[in-house]
Amino acid sequence: MLIVLLVVSVLSVLVAGAIGYVSGTDSLRNAEFARMTQLRESRAREITAYYRMITDAASIVTHGTTTVNAAREFSAAFAELESTPPPPDAEANVAKFYETVFAPELSERTGEAADPTLFEPTGNAAVYLQNAYTVPAGGDFEKALAVKSAGDPSAWSAVNARYQNFFADLTTRFGFEDALVLDTNGNAVYTAYKGADLGTNLFTGPYRTSSLADSYREALQASSVDQTFVTDFERYPPSYDRPTPWVLSPIGSGGNIVGVLALQMSLDGINNVMTGANGWQQDGLGATGETYLAGSDKLMRSASRELVTNPDGYIDAVVDKGTPTDIAERQVAVNGSVLLQPVDTLAVNNALAGESGVVTDDDYIGPASLVAYMPLDIPGLDWVLVAKIDENEALAPVNRFARNIALSTAAIVLVVCILALLLSRMLTRPLTQLASAVRRVTGGELGVTVPVTTRDEFGDLAVEFNNMSDSLRTKQALIDEQRRENDELLASLMPESVARRFRGGEKTISSDYRDVSVIYAELLNFKDFSRSLPSDESVRLLNTLFESFDAAAEHHGIERVRGLHNGFLATCGLVTPRVDHASRTVAFAIELVEVIELFNKQHTAGLTVRVGIDSGPVSSGLIGQRTRIYDLWGEAVDLAHRVHAAADRPGIFVSDRVHTSLTTFHSFEEAGTVIGNDGAETVWALEIPVRETS
């Protein structure tokens, strides 16, 4: 009766609380989801409109008479410079600029040493223009932008004086990083900032594999001068490896294309859109929310809020979520997360698959977040947009409501349960002890017992449990001992990797190996030596000798396959692949000779060893159904045996393949021939070096 009343009372309270919790929290949660969806859509409209404005501006500019005339005049002036040798000191000045200004700045930005010769211009026009404009600016882009003419008599400088103000105004007014005029031959005949790309060729120059070059080729083949092309971010060396997007449009009127205008977009412009000019809280993103872009490579395409607002704590925050430490440190060093911060999250993957939605999941930083995601409709870009805010902050009203419901429910349940718990404690104590003991046994602990304090049914249950526990301990000890013996037996019969597969239940185990060394060693004269010894002494000495062989094998990485009459078959490079398996095998064979010589001195014996070695393909595996035997077979095994038998005398004999690979390190002499797969083959006897003893 006590249990029935307790269950009915508690269930009534819990059901009422659950209904209130579900209805209340669902309403609050759905409202927050809707708010994040609206913010996602708003940001998507803003970034799409930003790109539309940029592409429209590019298309309008390239139709204008000023741009068309500039492209024609710059192309003609550039062609004139290309056919004229530059001043005598121009190449040296340009080379010095790349060595002392460009390469150090690029190295500092990338964190890696930059080779200046990879970026130096080669054409006459490029050398001339960079000597006249790029070198004097000394890497100061703003200084270069203000220069209308270098004061030289070239036609190019005259054209630059007429159009520099126009392109400078275009780049600054729209926030572009640079403006390039490209002729139809791939030459950058003009740049507003006169950087390292001035005069280079996108077909043959150092930037021919860039996204800029790819989009330039598309622009040349455009079906209309109204078309525009945008590129994803890429690291652009003339901007010192900063992530750079481009917008390109053919220059011309009607159906005649006279060049291509390439506008280097500003990363700051994209970041201002995605961060609301760093106004996250004003946009309703609270203390932890942000919106960011990601590309198909699952890397960021806009700034991380945490990197902007808290760079000191950024590294620890993203590393905890799986970002490599060097990547996190690099972001802080360059103060940017574009093309660096990985965002391989559920939201990004869903958006890249063309889906839109809202999900609660881990993001690239912070605790679990409320994330709204969608793909972006920007031609030429495979980007997605993500809006996120920490779940704790976003669902704070939900959590407060849930806490109030939980506290109220808990208070009522507590009052109902206190008396029942007090009355039932005496009855449940024996069962609690028994349940705890059962959990310990289930967890693998043996020898667990419970005290027998009563003579009732609980006492009888405790006695039976203790008997069962003792029986389990005894059986487990027997099982462990049998398993240990089995493991030792398997280890003596086959390599551990094969034994592990055999224990895993595999029936057919075999492997092919392309290049290993096989050694066939036969101990000679032991039978004559052992005749004068008792059998147990003979076995002991043989075991001692083979233990020395095994120690030498372990030292050189030799893998024993099976024992033979007065010898053994072994390999090197089978279980553990090794590129120096042949030299290791020969070194092992030499140590076998030394071990036997030492044994002879200690026991006044005349033992010798005959060894055959070959390298090549082999196969190994378990043979037999009822009785399993690990064996080795193949061309190298056969040839090693024939090499061993080729000379009727002790020594170390190798095949022609082993001799060829080791002739630099060891001395050999011919010892006969054997018949191999390719006909007669020379057998070589190793000249064993004499080791000095102290």
Secondary structure, DSSP 8 states (H G I E B T S, - for coil): -HHHHHHHHHHHHHHHHHHHHHHHHHHHHHHHHHHHHHHHHHHHHHHHHHHHHHHHHHHHHHHSHHHHHHHHHHHHHHHHHHTS---TTHHHHHHHHIIIIIHHHHHHHHSS---GGGT---SHHHHHHIIIIIHHHTT-HHHHHH-S--S---HHHHHHHHHHHHHHHHHHHTT-SEEEEE-TTSBEEEESS--TTTT-BTTTSTTTTSHHHHHHHHHHT-S-TT--EE---EEEGGGTTEEE-EEEEEEEETTEEEEEEEEE--HHHHHHHHHTTT-TTTTT-TTT-EEEEE-TTSBBSS--HHHHH-HHHHHHHHHTTT--HHHHHHHHHHT--TTTSB---HHHHHHHTT--EEEEE--SSSSSEEEEEEE---TT---EEEEEEEHHHHTHHHHHHHHHHHHHHHHHHHHHHHHHHHHHHHHHHHHHHHHHHHHHHHTT--S-------SSHHHHHHHHHHHHHHHHHHHHHHHHHHHHHHHHHHHHHS-HHHHHHHHTT-S--EEEEEEEEEEEEEEESHHHHHTTS-HHHHHHHHHHHHHHHHHHHHHHT-EEEEEETTEEEEEESSSS--TTHHHHHHHHHHHHHHHHHHHHHHHT---EEEEEEEEEEEEEEEE-SSS-EEEEESHHHHHHHHHHHHSSSSEEEE-HHHHHHHTTTS-EEEEEEEEETTEEEEEEEE--------
